[in-house]
Amino acid sequence: MSAFNRRRLLQTAGAAALAPFAARGADAPPPTLPWPDRIPPLAPIRASTDRLFDLTVCLRPFRAQGPRIEAEHIGHALVVHNYGHGGSGWSLSWGSGTLALRLAMQRNPREIAVIGCGAIGLTTAILAQEAGAKVTIYAKDLLPDTRSARATGSFTPDSRIALTDRVAPDFGDRWEEMARISFHRYRRYLGLPGTPVEWNDRYYLSDFGPNDTPPPKTPDPSALDFAEYTDRIRDLIGHSQELPADATPFPVRGVRRGSTMMFNIADYGHTLMQDFLIAGGKFVKHEFRSLAELGHLKEKVVINCPGYGARALCKDESVVPVRGQIGWLVPQPEVDYGIAYRGVLALSRKDGICIQMVSGGDMRGYGDDNETVNRAESEEGVNIIADLYSRFRSQT
């Protein structure tokens, strides 16, 4: 996550469940923070299972080697593959599309076909239009019905992006280029009507204070070494800040705060679709059964962005599903921040408050292709957040 080491967040959030809450003495005055560090008034999240109005599941397309961005000839077509971004699809979409387009434009095509209308496909299509090509998207679904629309929507450019021991020597440099291109592109969408992209504060909460020693964790022998690159763009995303726990309304011993870029996917996706169509883009509803079909399209340059669908379409078993589920609470416009606590993320977006279980870290959901929703999972997360806010301290 952008302002905090993601692995540490998940480990801390999981470990916090093992310790009881220790509250500040009733008569102890809260510490005074410097003006720039003061906590703004925070509205509590109305966490209740009765307020769950939807459950969604997303399969992240993970590749141990990192995203596949390379070209091959299929029939008379030059096909550029652009898939396998793990949990970083939205975050790296503009940068990844830029790298794919460099390969596609070697033929100076007047027309380009893009396969897929998720985060990667739609942004790549817009980049192709900006390069001067006429673009048609071929896909089974428009963006609102794709797996991309079920993502959490945070700027997490190295979330399950690759395995440390499986990437090429230059992958870190390629990742950094993609991350920086994408970050600066998102700058264009800040402040627009509908708030498609915004910054908000995140509070990482622990039942352990900075000087406490949490109980040791049992090592997971099946855990993989997921690559981490966030420090390479620290100049863009900054650092998190440790706060005196008594200076916040949260009933915990450890609090860190950082700022994170968030995508309100409903608004942002609508903006992207409008941009694509206004620029003359066309959409053809079609489901491809094999790569050979791409060679029969009228466009002789094709950029293939099928997301997790690449496992079947390309017969690419290096694409591993990583299941993630979100429970959606009724939106609260007054809640303009997010929290992580006891293995649960609660992130407020314009279209609802996302409740996501993250205990287990990056291995959670790994290899699981089950897209059936599990209400008990989301209710567990809601109940953890409800317990936290039942002890929320007044800021008056």
N, C-alpha and C positions, 0 to 999 in steps of 0.2 A: 504494500500500500504506500501511497506516495509520501507521506510524511512520517512513516514509521516502518521499521523493518518488519516485513510481513510475517516471516517465520517467528520472530519474537512475539508478535501479536498473538498468533495462533497458540503458541506454547503457553503464553501467559494466560490467555483466556481460558484454556483448558485446565491449567493448573489451579486457577482461582477457585474452581469448584471444590477443591479438596480442603479448603480452609474456611473456618467460620468468620463471620463479620465481627470486626472490633470497632466500635463507634467512638467518636470523639466525646470527651466528657461534656456533660450538659452545660457546665459553667465556663468552659474554655472558649475565649473569644476567637473568632476565625482570624487567620493571619491576613495581613494587608499585602496585596500584590501591587507591583508597579502598574501604573495606568495602562500601558500597552498589553499587560498580561491579565488584566482583570476578566473575570468570567461574566459574560452578558447574561441577562435573565434567560433561563432555560425552561421552556414549557415541558412538562412531563409527557411521556408517551402513554397514551391510554391503551395499555396492553391488556387485551382480554380475548379469549378464544371466540367470544361472541362477535368480535369485530373483524375476524378473518373473513374476507369476502372472496378470496381467490387463492389457488395454489398452482404453481407452475414449476416445471422441471426443464432444465437445460442440460444438454450434453456438450461439454467442452471438447474440442478435437485436439487432443494432445499428441505430439510426436517427440520422441526422445531426442531426435536430431534437431529439433526446432522446426519452424515453418518451412514448407516446401515452396521455394520460389525459383523455378527453373523452367526451361522451355524444351519442348520436343515436337517433332513433326508427326502429325497423324493425318494420313491421306495427303491432301493438298493444303492442309491448314497448319499454321504455326500455333501451337497450343502452349500457353504460359500458365503453369500451375501456381496457385497462390492460396494455400490452405495449411491447416495444422498449427493454429496459433494458441492452443490451450485456452487458458483463462484470460488471454490478452488480446482477443480479437478486436473489440472496440478500441482499446488503448493504442494498438499498433496499426490500425486499419489504414490510415493515410500514409504512413511510412512504408508499410508493406506494399500497398498499392503503387506507390512511387517506384519501388524496386522492380515490381512486376511490369510496370508500364515501360521502363527502360528497355526491357527485353522485347516487349511487344512492338515498340516503335522503331525497332531496327529495320522493319520492312516499310516504314512510312505508310501505314495503312490509312485509307480513307474511311473504312468501316471496321469496327471492332465488335465482336460478340463477347458478352460477359455471361458466364454461367453462375447463377446464384444471386439472390437478392437479399442476403444477410448483410452484416456489418462490413465484411470484406468486399463482397460483390458490389454493393451499392456505392461505397466510397471509391472503389477502383473504377467503376463506370463513370463517375463524375470526373475523376482525374483524366480519364481517356477523352471525355468531352473537352476538357480544358486544353488538352493537347491537340485539338482540332479534328478529332475523329467523330463520325456518326456512330452512335452506340445503341445497340439493342441488348437488353437483358433477357436471357432465357432462364426461366425458373419455374418450379412447381408452385411456389408461393411468393406473394409480396411480403415485404419486410414484417408487417405486424404478425404474420403467421409463421415466421421462421424461428429457429432456436435462438437466434441473436436477440430477438425481442424479449426473451425471457432471462436475459442477463441482469446482473446486479446493477451495472452501470457506473462502476468506479474506474478511475484511471489507475490501472494496475498492470503496467507494461511488462513485468516479468512474472506474472502469475502463471505458474505451470507452463513456462515457455519452452523448457528443454531440460535434459539431464546434464549435469556438469561433465560427466565422462563420455558423453556421446556427441557433443557438438564439435564442429570444425574449429580449427585454431582461430579463424577470423570471425567467428560468430558473434563474439562480444561487440566487435566494432560494427557489424551489421545491425545488431540489436540496437545499439546506441543511435545509429543513424535513423532507424525506423522510429524509435521513441522520440527523438528530438523533432523529426519532421511532423509526427502526429501531434505532439504537444503544441507546437507553434500553429498548426492548422486549427486546433481547437480554440485558439485565441479568437478566431473570427466569429465564433458562435456565442461568446460571452456577451451578456447584456442585450441579447435579441428578445423580441416579444415571445412569450411562452417559456422563456428561460430554458432553452434546449441544453445548454451547458452552464454550470455554475461551480463555484468553490463553496465548500462548507467545512465546518470544524468537525473533527472526529475526536471522541474521548475514549481512550483505551483504559479500561477499568480492571483493577485486580484487588482481590481480597488480601494481597500481600503488599506491604509497604516497601519502599526502596531499600530499606536496611533489613528486611525480613529474609529468612532463608526458607524457600518453599520446599516441601518434601520432594525427594528425588523422583524423577519420572522413570518408568519402566521402559527401557529401549524397545523399539519396534523393529524386529529383525527384518521385516519386509519393507521398511521405509526406503524410499529412493532419494537420491541426492539431486533435488531440483536446483537448477541454476538460478543464481541471484545476481542481478546487475544494477539494482536501483542506485547504488552508490555512484555509478557512472554519470547519473543525471541529477545528483544532489543539488547542483546549482539551480535547477529548475523547480524542484519540488520541496526543497528545504528539509528541515529536521523537525521531529516532534519535541515537545517541551514537557518536562516533568513539573507537575503542579503540586503544591501542598494539598493533600486530600481534604483538609478542613476548609480550604478556600472554595470548595465546590459543593454543590448540593447532593453529590453522589455519596451514598453511604458505604464507602469502601476505603481501603488504606492506601491504595496506589492509583494515581491518575496521571495519564499522559495525554497531551492534546496536540493534534496536528491538523493541518488544512489539506483537503483533498479535492481534486477536480471530480465532478460527478456529471454523468450524462442522464438527463431526464429522457429516457429512450422514446417514450411516446411522442413528445414534442420534437426531439432531435431527429428521430426517424421520419416524422412527417415533414420536417424542414428539408431533409435530404431528398425525399421522394419528390417534393415540389421542385427543388433545384434541378433534379435530373429531368423531369418532364418539361419544365419551362425551357430548358436548353435543347429541347428537341428529342430527348431520349424516348425510346420505345420499349415496351414490355411485352414479351410473348410467353404465355403460359405453356410450359412444356416440361416434361420429366424425362430426362435422359437415362437410358438403361445401360449404356456402355460408352466408353471413350471413343469408339469407332464412329459413333454418330456425330461427334463434333467435327469430324473431317468432311461431313456432308453439308454443313451449314454454308449459306451464301457468303458469309464473312470468312475471309481466309486468315484472319488473326483472331484467336479466341483466348480469353483469359478465364481460366477455370477456377472458380471460387466457391466450391460446394460445401465448405465447412466439414462437419462430421460426415456428410454424405459422401465424401471422398473415399471413405473406407469401402463402400459398395461400388460406387461409380468407377473408381480407379483401381479397385481391388488392392487397395493399399492397407495392409494389415498393420503397418507402423502407426496408423491413426488409432489411438486408444481413447475410449470414452471416459470422461470424468463427470459423473453425475452431480448436479447441484440443484437443490430445491429451494424455492422462495415461498414463504407464506406472506400474503398481502393483507395488511391492516388498513382500515379506512384512512384516507389521507388526513393529515393534520397540518394545515398551512403554517400554524404557529410553531411547529417543530422544524427547526432549520439546522439540525445537526445530526450526527450519527454516533453510535456507541458500539463498543465491543466488550462483552462481559460473559464470563463463564462459558466460553465456546459458542457464543451467539453474536451475530452481527444484527444491528437494528439501524437501518439507514432510511432516512426520510427523503422521499422523492415527491414530485408534484402529483404523481398518479397513485401514490400509496406509500405505506411504510413497509419496507422489505425486512422480513425476519428470516434469517438464514443460519442454520446450524453449521459451524465450522470446526467443531471439536474433531480432533484427529488430524488437523493440519492438511497439508497438500495431498495426503493419501486418502482423505475422505472422498468417497465416490469413485476412486480410481478403478477403472476396468468395469464399471457398472453401467450398462446400457439400458437400464429399466427407466422408462419415461412415465411410468404410472405414479401419480402423486400419492404421498403417504401423509395423511392428515395428522397422524400421531406425532410425526417428526416435527411439523410446524407448531403443533400445540405445545410440545415440549419447549421449544424456543420461546414461544409467547409467554409461557408460564414462568420461565427464568427471568424474562424482562419484567413481567408483572411483579414478581417478588422484589426485584431491585427497586422499582418505583413505589412499591408500598412503603419503602423506607426512605424515600426521597425527601431531602431536607428543604424547608421553605427558604427562599431567598429574600423574603421581605424583612 
